[in-house]
Amino acid sequence: MPAYFLAPSIIASDFTRLGDEIAACESAGADWIHVDVMDGHFVPTITVGPLFVQACRRATRLPLDAHLMVDNPDAHLEEFAAAGADRLTVHVETCPNLPQTLEKIKSLGCAAGVTLNPATPVSALEAALPLADLVLVMSVNPGYSGQTFMPEMIAKVQEVRRRLDALGSKAFLQVDGGITPQTLPLMYAAGANVFVAGNGIFKHPQGAAEGIRLLRECAPS
């Protein structure tokens, strides 16, 4: 098992070459494909839905990691599970009964993830943390790619790592936002073990494979 996992954010790719972009990531050693689903309500941007996840599923056997930045995610869980998502991650801020939502995700055969926005305290996870298969700490405010990494989120990752370890949880600790060869080692040292990167991979001047290589080699293995 690698020391950490890389999940290219496919939203940053060239959609006219979706299959090729996914294949390039797979060949370069990406571990998961991350799909940012945005509804124009919870976050300002509108991106993709279950049909896009279906297309990704046809293009790869890698796990599909769907991050649901949407209001009322409970209404859409079945669709994304049926489309082929392996992991469904919801936001603390959109789930009035977070443990119930995570249980529903698990009942659909998917791993259950929960996300914290930068302004949301780690204490908001307390009731749901024992159920989580993945915790995602946003290191930018969600809604737009290409934002600047927020260094104050390092301490939040450290706190989540302490809580997971205290529970004996094997949940993945994922970070998303401004992840580069400079910021990944900081979050790795803080306890994260899954890294989402979009522009750092797909907008790399030498191509996605080189972006993945640099992220793979920037922290201890």
C-alpha positions as CSV (number, residue, x, y, z in Angstrom):
1,M,0.0,0.0,0.0
2,P,1.4,3.4,-0.9
3,A,2.2,5.9,1.9
4,Y,-0.4,8.2,0.4
5,F,-3.0,8.3,-2.4
6,L,-3.4,10.7,-5.3
7,A,-6.9,11.5,-6.5
8,P,-6.8,13.7,-9.7
9,S,-9.8,16.1,-9.8
10,I,-11.2,15.3,-13.2
11,I,-13.2,18.6,-13.3
12,A,-9.9,20.3,-14.2
13,S,-9.4,18.0,-17.2
14,D,-10.2,18.6,-20.9
15,F,-13.7,17.1,-21.2
16,T,-13.4,16.7,-24.9
17,R,-10.7,14.1,-24.1
18,L,-12.2,12.7,-21.0
19,G,-11.3,9.0,-21.6
20,D,-7.7,9.9,-22.6
21,E,-7.3,12.2,-19.6
22,I,-8.4,9.4,-17.2
23,A,-6.2,6.9,-19.0
24,A,-3.2,9.2,-18.6
25,C,-3.9,9.5,-14.9
26,E,-4.3,5.7,-14.6
27,S,-1.0,5.0,-16.5
28,A,0.8,7.6,-14.4
29,G,-0.2,5.9,-11.2
30,A,-3.2,7.8,-9.9
31,D,-5.0,5.9,-7.2
32,W,-8.6,7.3,-7.4
33,I,-10.5,9.7,-9.7
34,H,-12.1,12.5,-7.8
35,V,-15.3,14.0,-9.2
36,D,-16.4,17.4,-7.9
37,V,-20.2,17.6,-8.1
38,M,-21.5,21.2,-7.6
39,D,-25.1,22.3,-7.8
40,G,-25.0,26.1,-8.1
41,H,-26.7,26.4,-4.7
42,F,-24.4,25.1,-1.9
43,V,-21.5,26.5,-4.0
44,P,-21.8,29.1,-6.8
45,T,-20.6,26.8,-9.6
46,I,-22.5,24.1,-11.5
47,T,-20.4,21.2,-12.7
48,V,-21.5,17.6,-13.4
49,G,-24.0,14.9,-12.2
50,P,-24.5,11.2,-12.3
51,L,-24.2,10.9,-16.1
52,F,-20.7,12.2,-15.9
53,V,-19.9,9.7,-13.2
54,Q,-21.3,7.0,-15.5
55,A,-18.9,8.1,-18.3
56,C,-15.9,8.0,-15.9
57,R,-17.0,4.5,-14.7
58,R,-16.9,3.3,-18.3
59,A,-13.4,4.8,-18.8
60,T,-11.6,3.3,-15.8
61,R,-11.5,0.7,-13.1
62,L,-10.0,3.1,-10.6
63,P,-12.2,4.0,-7.6
64,L,-14.5,6.9,-8.3
65,D,-14.5,9.4,-5.4
66,A,-17.6,11.6,-5.7
67,H,-17.6,14.8,-3.7
68,L,-21.1,16.1,-3.4
69,M,-21.0,19.9,-2.9
70,V,-24.8,20.0,-3.1
71,D,-27.8,21.0,-1.0
72,N,-29.9,18.0,0.2
73,P,-27.4,15.3,-0.9
74,D,-29.7,12.6,0.6
75,A,-32.0,13.1,-2.4
76,H,-29.2,12.1,-4.9
77,L,-27.2,9.4,-3.2
78,E,-28.9,6.5,-5.0
79,E,-28.3,8.1,-8.4
80,F,-24.6,8.5,-7.8
81,A,-24.2,5.0,-6.3
82,A,-26.0,3.5,-9.4
83,A,-23.8,5.6,-11.7
84,G,-20.7,3.8,-10.4
85,A,-19.3,5.9,-7.6
86,D,-17.3,4.0,-5.1
87,R,-17.1,6.7,-2.5
88,L,-19.7,9.4,-1.7
89,T,-18.6,12.3,0.3
90,V,-21.1,14.8,1.7
91,H,-20.7,18.1,3.6
92,V,-21.3,18.5,7.3
93,E,-23.0,21.8,6.4
94,T,-25.7,20.2,4.2
95,C,-26.7,17.2,6.4
96,P,-29.0,17.9,9.3
97,N,-28.7,14.2,10.4
98,L,-25.1,13.4,9.3
99,P,-24.9,9.9,10.9
100,Q,-28.1,8.9,9.1
101,T,-26.7,10.1,5.8
102,L,-23.5,8.2,6.3
103,E,-25.4,5.0,7.1
104,K,-27.5,5.5,4.0
105,I,-24.4,5.8,1.8
106,K,-23.0,2.6,3.3
107,S,-26.3,0.8,2.7
108,L,-25.9,1.6,-1.0
109,G,-22.6,-0.2,-1.1
110,C,-20.4,2.9,-1.1
111,A,-17.7,4.1,1.3
112,A,-19.1,7.1,3.3
113,G,-17.1,10.4,3.4
114,V,-17.7,13.6,5.2
115,T,-16.3,17.1,4.4
116,L,-15.5,20.1,6.4
117,N,-15.4,23.6,4.9
118,P,-12.6,25.8,6.1
119,A,-14.9,27.8,8.5
120,T,-16.5,24.7,10.0
121,P,-15.0,23.4,13.2
122,V,-13.8,19.9,13.6
123,S,-16.3,19.5,16.5
124,A,-19.1,19.4,13.9
125,L,-17.8,15.9,13.0
126,E,-18.2,14.4,16.5
127,A,-21.4,12.4,16.1
128,A,-20.4,11.1,12.7
129,L,-16.7,10.4,12.9
130,P,-17.0,6.8,14.1
131,L,-19.1,6.1,10.9
132,A,-16.9,7.8,8.4
133,D,-14.7,5.9,6.0
134,L,-13.2,9.2,4.8
135,V,-12.8,12.7,6.2
136,L,-12.1,15.5,3.7
137,V,-10.7,18.8,5.0
138,M,-11.1,21.5,2.4
139,S,-7.9,23.7,2.2
140,V,-9.7,26.3,0.1
141,N,-13.3,27.5,0.1
142,P,-15.2,25.1,-2.2
143,G,-16.7,26.2,-5.5
144,Y,-13.8,27.1,-7.8
145,S,-10.6,25.4,-8.9
146,G,-7.2,27.1,-8.8
147,Q,-7.6,28.8,-5.4
148,T,-4.7,29.5,-3.1
149,F,-3.9,27.0,-0.3
150,M,-5.0,28.1,3.2
151,P,-2.1,27.2,5.5
152,E,-4.3,27.5,8.6
153,M,-5.9,24.2,7.5
154,I,-2.8,22.3,8.5
155,A,-3.8,22.6,12.2
156,K,-7.3,21.4,11.3
157,V,-5.9,18.3,9.6
158,Q,-3.7,17.6,12.7
159,E,-6.8,17.8,14.9
160,V,-8.8,15.4,12.7
161,R,-5.9,13.0,12.6
162,R,-5.7,13.1,16.5
163,R,-9.5,12.3,16.7
164,L,-9.3,9.5,14.1
165,D,-6.3,7.9,15.9
166,A,-8.1,8.2,19.3
167,L,-11.0,6.3,17.8
168,G,-8.8,3.7,16.2
169,S,-10.4,4.7,12.9
170,K,-8.9,3.5,9.6
171,A,-10.7,6.3,7.7
172,F,-8.9,8.1,5.0
173,L,-7.9,11.7,5.7
174,Q,-8.2,13.6,2.5
175,V,-7.3,17.2,1.6
176,D,-8.4,19.2,-1.4
177,G,-7.5,22.7,-2.5
178,G,-4.2,24.2,-3.6
179,I,-2.3,20.9,-3.4
180,T,1.1,21.2,-5.0
181,P,4.5,19.6,-4.5
182,Q,5.1,22.4,-2.0
183,T,1.9,22.0,0.0
184,L,1.4,18.3,-0.1
185,P,4.3,17.5,2.2
186,L,2.9,19.9,4.8
187,M,-0.5,18.2,4.8
188,Y,1.2,14.7,4.8
189,A,3.2,15.7,7.9
190,A,0.0,16.8,9.5
191,G,-1.6,13.4,9.0
192,A,-3.4,13.5,5.6
193,N,-3.1,10.4,3.4
194,V,-5.2,11.2,0.3
195,F,-4.6,14.3,-1.9
196,V,-6.9,15.8,-4.4
197,A,-5.3,17.9,-7.1
198,G,-6.8,19.4,-10.3
199,N,-4.8,22.2,-11.9
200,G,-1.6,20.8,-10.4
201,I,-2.1,17.7,-12.6
202,F,-4.2,18.6,-15.6
203,K,-2.7,22.1,-16.2
204,H,0.9,21.0,-15.7
205,P,2.9,22.3,-18.7
206,Q,4.4,18.8,-19.3
207,G,1.1,17.0,-19.0
208,A,-0.9,15.1,-16.3
209,A,1.6,12.3,-16.0
210,E,4.4,14.7,-15.0
211,G,2.0,16.5,-12.5
212,I,1.3,13.1,-10.9
213,R,5.0,12.2,-10.8
214,L,5.9,15.4,-9.0
215,L,3.1,14.9,-6.4
216,R,4.1,11.3,-5.9
217,E,7.8,12.1,-5.3
218,C,7.4,15.2,-3.0
219,A,6.8,13.4,0.3
220,P,8.3,10.3,1.9
221,S,7.1,7.0,0.6
